[in-house]
Amino acid sequence: MIVLIISSSTVYFNNRYIENRTFELFYNQLKLDVAHIQMIALTEERYMKLVFETGGSRYVGRRSLFDSIFERKLPPGYRWSSSSTLNEVSFHPNGTVVKFGTLAFITPDGIKTVRVFIGKGRMVLE
């Protein structure tokens, strides 16, 4: 019995660790992609955007409607939420954010919110 209880608690805590680590990896990649889009906006002096597709399971870095730079899929079980105030993170040619607001993500661990602030594209996980 004791071995069974210890084993089951270990599996539970291991799953929680994996869930937290998965979101950390996703959030870090999102921050890198936003910084990449911002850098392209500055160097090419043009509008750039990171668009969350309507299905909510991926996002695309774009120069224009037909010119995609990269595409990333969200981890399994993760979706962009339609309760977000943003469906894209856009940058002016001078590197400032076009619109500020929140990005909400539905995860197996609940809803996670990322705030995008006006200015140079700072983001905070809440």
Contacts in CASP RR format, 6 or more apart in sequence:
PFRMAT RR
TARGET T0000
AUTHOR 0000-0000-0000
METHOD contacts of the structure
MODEL  1
MIVLIISSSTVYFNNRYIENRTFELFYNQLKLDVAHIQMIALTEERYMKL
VFETGGSRYVGRRSLFDSIFERKLPPGYRWSSSSTLNEVSFHPNGTVVKF
GTLAFITPDGIKTVRVFIGKGRMVLE
19 107 0 8 1.000
19 108 0 8 1.000
19 109 0 8 1.000
20 109 0 8 1.000
22 75 0 8 1.000
22 78 0 8 1.000
23 75 0 8 1.000
23 78 0 8 1.000
23 107 0 8 1.000
23 109 0 8 1.000
23 112 0 8 1.000
25 75 0 8 1.000
26 74 0 8 1.000
26 75 0 8 1.000
26 78 0 8 1.000
27 112 0 8 1.000
27 114 0 8 1.000
27 125 0 8 1.000
29 72 0 8 1.000
30 59 0 8 1.000
30 114 0 8 1.000
30 123 0 8 1.000
31 123 0 8 1.000
33 50 0 8 1.000
33 59 0 8 1.000
33 61 0 8 1.000
33 70 0 8 1.000
33 72 0 8 1.000
34 50 0 8 1.000
34 89 0 8 1.000
34 116 0 8 1.000
34 121 0 8 1.000
34 123 0 8 1.000
36 69 0 8 1.000
36 70 0 8 1.000
37 48 0 8 1.000
37 49 0 8 1.000
37 50 0 8 1.000
37 61 0 8 1.000
37 69 0 8 1.000
37 89 0 8 1.000
37 91 0 8 1.000
38 48 0 8 1.000
38 91 0 8 1.000
38 95 0 8 1.000
38 120 0 8 1.000
38 121 0 8 1.000
40 46 0 8 1.000
40 48 0 8 1.000
40 63 0 8 1.000
40 69 0 8 1.000
41 47 0 8 1.000
41 48 0 8 1.000
41 91 0 8 1.000
41 92 0 8 1.000
41 93 0 8 1.000
41 94 0 8 1.000
41 95 0 8 1.000
42 93 0 8 1.000
42 94 0 8 1.000
42 95 0 8 1.000
44 63 0 8 1.000
44 93 0 8 1.000
45 93 0 8 1.000
46 63 0 8 1.000
46 93 0 8 1.000
47 90 0 8 1.000
47 91 0 8 1.000
47 92 0 8 1.000
47 93 0 8 1.000
47 98 0 8 1.000
48 61 0 8 1.000
48 62 0 8 1.000
48 63 0 8 1.000
48 90 0 8 1.000
48 91 0 8 1.000
49 61 0 8 1.000
49 62 0 8 1.000
49 88 0 8 1.000
49 89 0 8 1.000
49 90 0 8 1.000
49 91 0 8 1.000
49 98 0 8 1.000
50 59 0 8 1.000
50 60 0 8 1.000
50 61 0 8 1.000
50 62 0 8 1.000
50 88 0 8 1.000
50 89 0 8 1.000
50 90 0 8 1.000
51 59 0 8 1.000
51 60 0 8 1.000
51 61 0 8 1.000
51 62 0 8 1.000
51 87 0 8 1.000
51 88 0 8 1.000
52 58 0 8 1.000
52 59 0 8 1.000
52 80 0 8 1.000
52 84 0 8 1.000
52 86 0 8 1.000
52 87 0 8 1.000
52 88 0 8 1.000
52 103 0 8 1.000
53 59 0 8 1.000
53 60 0 8 1.000
53 80 0 8 1.000
55 79 0 8 1.000
55 80 0 8 1.000
56 74 0 8 1.000
56 79 0 8 1.000
56 80 0 8 1.000
57 73 0 8 1.000
57 74 0 8 1.000
57 78 0 8 1.000
57 79 0 8 1.000
57 80 0 8 1.000
58 71 0 8 1.000
58 72 0 8 1.000
58 73 0 8 1.000
58 74 0 8 1.000
59 71 0 8 1.000
59 72 0 8 1.000
59 74 0 8 1.000
59 80 0 8 1.000
60 68 0 8 1.000
60 70 0 8 1.000
60 71 0 8 1.000
60 72 0 8 1.000
61 68 0 8 1.000
61 69 0 8 1.000
61 70 0 8 1.000
61 71 0 8 1.000
62 68 0 8 1.000
62 69 0 8 1.000
63 69 0 8 1.000
74 80 0 8 1.000
74 105 0 8 1.000
77 106 0 8 1.000
77 107 0 8 1.000
77 108 0 8 1.000
78 105 0 8 1.000
78 106 0 8 1.000
78 107 0 8 1.000
78 108 0 8 1.000
79 105 0 8 1.000
79 106 0 8 1.000
80 87 0 8 1.000
80 103 0 8 1.000
80 104 0 8 1.000
80 105 0 8 1.000
80 106 0 8 1.000
81 104 0 8 1.000
81 105 0 8 1.000
81 106 0 8 1.000
81 111 0 8 1.000
83 104 0 8 1.000
83 111 0 8 1.000
84 102 0 8 1.000
84 103 0 8 1.000
84 104 0 8 1.000
85 101 0 8 1.000
85 102 0 8 1.000
86 99 0 8 1.000
86 100 0 8 1.000
86 101 0 8 1.000
86 102 0 8 1.000
86 103 0 8 1.000
86 116 0 8 1.000
88 99 0 8 1.000
89 97 0 8 1.000
89 103 0 8 1.000
89 116 0 8 1.000
89 121 0 8 1.000
90 97 0 8 1.000
90 98 0 8 1.000
90 99 0 8 1.000
91 97 0 8 1.000
91 98 0 8 1.000
91 121 0 8 1.000
92 98 0 8 1.000
95 120 0 8 1.000
96 118 0 8 1.000
96 119 0 8 1.000
96 120 0 8 1.000
96 121 0 8 1.000
97 116 0 8 1.000
97 117 0 8 1.000
97 118 0 8 1.000
97 119 0 8 1.000
97 120 0 8 1.000
97 121 0 8 1.000
100 115 0 8 1.000
100 116 0 8 1.000
100 117 0 8 1.000
100 118 0 8 1.000
100 119 0 8 1.000
101 115 0 8 1.000
101 116 0 8 1.000
101 117 0 8 1.000
102 113 0 8 1.000
102 114 0 8 1.000
102 115 0 8 1.000
102 116 0 8 1.000
103 113 0 8 1.000
103 114 0 8 1.000
103 115 0 8 1.000
103 116 0 8 1.000
104 111 0 8 1.000
104 112 0 8 1.000
104 113 0 8 1.000
104 114 0 8 1.000
105 111 0 8 1.000
105 112 0 8 1.000
105 113 0 8 1.000
105 114 0 8 1.000
112 125 0 8 1.000
112 126 0 8 1.000
113 125 0 8 1.000
113 126 0 8 1.000
114 123 0 8 1.000
114 124 0 8 1.000
114 125 0 8 1.000
114 126 0 8 1.000
115 123 0 8 1.000
115 124 0 8 1.000
115 126 0 8 1.000
116 122 0 8 1.000
116 123 0 8 1.000
117 123 0 8 1.000
117 124 0 8 1.000
END
